Amino acid sequence: MKYIEGIEKAFKEYIGENSIDELKRSITEKPMILIAGDQLTGKSTQAKRLSKIYNGKNLSVGTLFREEAKKRGVSVAEQARLLKKERGIDVQIDYSTCKMIGGAELDSDLAVIEGRQPAFMGGFMESIGKDNLVRIYLECSVREQALRFLKRETTKEDYLFVKENLPKEDFGNLEDVAKEINGMEIPNTESVMDAFIDNQNRDEDDRERYHKLYGFDYRDASGYDIIINTNDKEVEDVAKEINESIEKHDSVWIERRP
């Protein structure tokens, strides 16, 4: 897999020639569940649930991002802007993710790690000796993402109105679904949809950056063991589907239940 070479090259260039040896020393037998997906697919919610099911630690790549911003003395928003033009910040975060996956610094028997890139970082760690990984991708349609954003950012009445009247079709892009919702002429939804598009564009920025830097697309299904579509599903139903899929993928997870 070419992205493995891309990650190794970036780590040696930005972290140091001995960076891979350091990662190898971080490797333990502790199992890891790695959850990826775009924003609003439910990965944070499901990561918390899985960590409780298996009595493990819930970790987020977002925390690493915030810690790196604090270390540099910049806001999270400023750091996001810096990522577009400055290499090194993102590589450090990805390297820290790999160390997290290794498990040496983990104060529990296993962890559930969520973010956009942990599955592919897990693939790299697997290539240098890490075992006991399950890589999960959560997906949902643009329509579903828009509704979830509205549910979070508008009134219950407006959300339910849009949910009832928004055509049940596969919208080609964010702009199409936003245009449809804005056409309903509900007060304040236009500004909410602008925020939605801005929110989602950050996903695209990250996707492009990973591809240029390492050569992978985090939406590539080949990087995952399990793919779950969360469209029109309750949180509890998604959690059950993920749990059953994990234990079907490897029966060792049945033994991991407390």
C-alpha positions in Angstrom: 0.0 0.0 0.0 1.6 3.2 -1.2 0.2 5.4 1.7 2.3 3.3 4.1 5.4 4.6 2.4 3.9 8.2 2.4 3.4 8.1 6.1 6.8 6.7 6.8 8.5 9.3 4.6 6.5 12.2 6.3 7.3 11.0 9.8 11.1 10.7 9.0 11.1 14.1 7.4 9.1 16.1 10.0 9.5 14.1 13.2 13.0 12.6 12.8 14.9 9.7 11.4 14.3 7.6 14.6 10.6 8.3 14.6 9.6 4.9 13.3 11.7 3.1 15.9 10.1 5.1 18.6 6.6 4.1 17.3 7.7 0.4 17.3 8.6 0.8 21.0 5.1 2.2 21.7 3.4 -1.0 20.4 1.5 -3.1 22.9 -0.9 -5.9 22.7 -3.8 -3.7 23.8 -6.7 -3.8 21.4 -7.9 -0.7 19.7 -11.2 0.2 18.0 -10.5 3.0 15.4 -13.6 5.0 14.2 -13.5 7.4 11.3 -16.2 9.3 9.3 -17.2 12.8 8.2 -18.7 15.2 10.7 -22.2 14.5 11.8 -22.0 10.7 11.1 -22.1 10.0 14.8 -18.6 8.8 15.4 -18.0 10.6 18.7 -21.3 9.4 20.1 -20.6 5.8 19.1 -17.0 5.9 20.3 -18.3 6.9 23.8 -20.8 4.0 23.8 -18.2 1.5 22.7 -15.7 2.5 25.3 -18.4 1.8 27.9 -19.4 -1.5 26.4 -15.8 -2.8 26.5 -14.7 -0.8 29.6 -12.0 1.0 27.7 -10.7 4.6 27.2 -12.5 6.9 24.8 -9.9 9.0 22.9 -10.3 11.6 20.2 -7.9 12.9 17.6 -9.6 16.2 18.1 -8.1 16.4 21.6 -4.6 16.1 20.0 -5.5 18.9 17.7 -6.6 21.2 20.5 -3.5 20.3 22.6 -1.2 21.1 19.7 -2.9 24.5 19.2 -2.5 25.2 22.9 1.2 24.3 22.8 1.7 26.7 19.9 -0.3 29.4 21.6 -2.9 29.7 18.8 -6.6 29.2 18.7 -8.1 26.0 17.2 -9.5 28.1 14.3 -6.1 29.7 13.6 -4.4 26.3 13.6 -7.0 25.0 11.1 -6.0 27.9 8.8 -2.3 27.2 9.3 -2.8 23.6 8.2 -3.6 24.8 4.7 -0.1 26.3 4.2 2.2 24.9 6.9 3.4 21.3 7.0 4.5 19.8 10.2 1.5 20.5 12.5 -0.7 17.9 10.9 2.2 15.4 10.8 2.8 15.8 14.5 -0.9 15.2 15.2 -0.8 12.1 13.0 2.3 10.9 14.7 0.7 11.4 18.1 -2.3 9.4 16.8 0.0 6.5 15.9 1.6 6.6 19.4 -1.9 6.6 20.9 -2.7 3.5 18.8 0.5 1.8 20.0 -1.0 1.9 23.5 2.2 2.2 25.6 0.9 5.4 27.3 -2.7 4.1 27.7 -3.8 3.6 31.3 -6.5 1.0 30.4 -6.6 -2.3 28.7 -8.0 -1.0 25.4 -9.2 2.2 23.7 -11.7 3.5 21.2 -10.1 6.2 19.1 -12.2 8.5 16.9 -11.3 11.0 14.2 -10.9 11.3 10.4 -7.6 9.5 10.0 -7.1 6.9 12.8 -8.0 3.9 10.6 -5.3 4.7 8.1 -2.8 5.5 10.8 -3.8 2.1 12.3 -2.9 0.6 8.9 0.5 2.1 9.2 0.9 0.8 12.8 -0.2 -2.6 11.6 2.6 -2.6 9.0 5.2 -2.1 11.8 3.8 -4.8 14.1 0.6 -3.6 15.9 -2.1 -6.2 16.2 -5.6 -6.3 17.6 -7.1 -3.4 15.6 -10.6 -3.0 14.3 -11.2 -0.2 11.8 -14.7 1.2 11.4 -16.1 3.8 9.0 -19.4 5.5 9.7 -21.2 7.1 6.7 -24.4 8.9 6.0 -25.9 11.0 3.1 -25.5 14.7 2.6 -29.3 15.0 3.3 -28.9 13.2 6.6 -25.9 15.4 7.6 -27.8 18.6 6.8 -30.8 17.4 9.0 -28.5 16.5 11.9 -26.8 19.9 11.7 -30.3 21.6 11.7 -31.4 19.5 14.6 -28.4 20.8 16.6 -28.5 24.4 15.5 -32.2 25.4 15.0 -35.5 25.0 16.9 -37.2 21.7 17.1 -40.1 23.0 15.1 -37.9 24.2 12.2 -36.0 21.0 12.2 -39.2 18.8 12.0 -40.6 21.0 9.3 -37.5 20.6 7.1 -37.3 16.9 7.8 -40.9 16.5 6.7 -40.5 18.5 3.5 -37.0 17.9 2.4 -37.1 15.5 -0.7 -35.8 12.0 0.1 -33.2 11.9 -2.6 -29.4 11.7 -2.9 -28.3 15.3 -3.2 -25.2 15.7 -5.3 -23.4 18.1 -2.9 -23.8 20.4 0.1 -24.8 23.4 -2.0 -27.8 21.5 -3.5 -29.3 20.4 -0.2 -28.6 23.9 1.3 -30.4 25.5 -1.7 -33.4 23.3 -1.2 -33.6 24.1 2.5 -33.1 27.8 2.0 -36.0 27.7 -0.5 -38.4 26.8 2.3 -37.8 30.4 3.6 -37.6 29.5 7.2 -36.1 32.3 9.3 -32.4 31.9 10.2 -32.0 28.6 8.2 -29.9 30.4 5.5 -27.2 31.4 8.0 -27.4 27.9 9.5 -26.8 26.4 6.1 -23.9 28.7 5.4 -22.4 27.4 8.7 -23.2 23.8 7.6 -21.3 24.2 4.3 -18.4 25.9 6.1 -18.3 23.1 8.6 -18.4 20.4 5.9 -15.8 22.1 3.8 -13.3 21.6 6.6 -13.8 17.8 6.0 -12.9 18.3 2.3 -9.8 20.3 3.3 -8.6 17.5 5.5 -9.4 14.9 2.9 -7.3 16.8 0.3 -4.5 17.3 2.7 -4.2 13.6 3.7 -4.2 12.7 0.0 -1.5 15.1 -0.9 0.7 14.3 2.1 0.3 10.6 2.4 -1.6 9.4 -0.6 -4.8 8.1 1.0 -8.4 9.1 0.9 -10.0 8.5 4.3 -13.3 7.6 2.6 -11.6 4.7 0.7 -13.5 1.6 1.8 -10.3 -0.5 1.5 -9.0 1.1 4.7 -11.7 -0.3 6.9 -12.8 -3.6 8.3 -16.4 -2.5 9.0 -18.5 0.1 7.2 -21.8 1.2 8.8 -24.4 3.5 7.2 -26.2 5.5 9.9 -28.9 7.0 7.7 -32.4 7.1 9.4 -31.2 5.0 12.3 -31.5 5.7 16.0 -28.3 6.0 18.1 -29.1 2.7 19.9 -29.6 0.8 16.7 -26.3 2.0 15.2 -24.6 1.0 18.4 -26.0 -2.5 18.3 -25.0 -2.9 14.6 -21.5 -1.7 15.3 -21.2 -4.0 18.4 -22.5 -7.1 16.5 -20.2 -6.3 13.5 -17.1 -6.0 15.8 -17.8 -9.3 17.5 -18.5 -11.0 14.2 -15.2 -9.6 12.8 -13.3 -11.1 15.6 -14.8 -13.2 18.4 -12.0 -12.0 20.8 -14.2 -8.9 21.4 -16.9 -11.1 23.0 -14.3 -12.0 25.7 -13.5 -8.3 26.1 -17.0 -7.5 27.6 -16.7 -6.9 31.3 
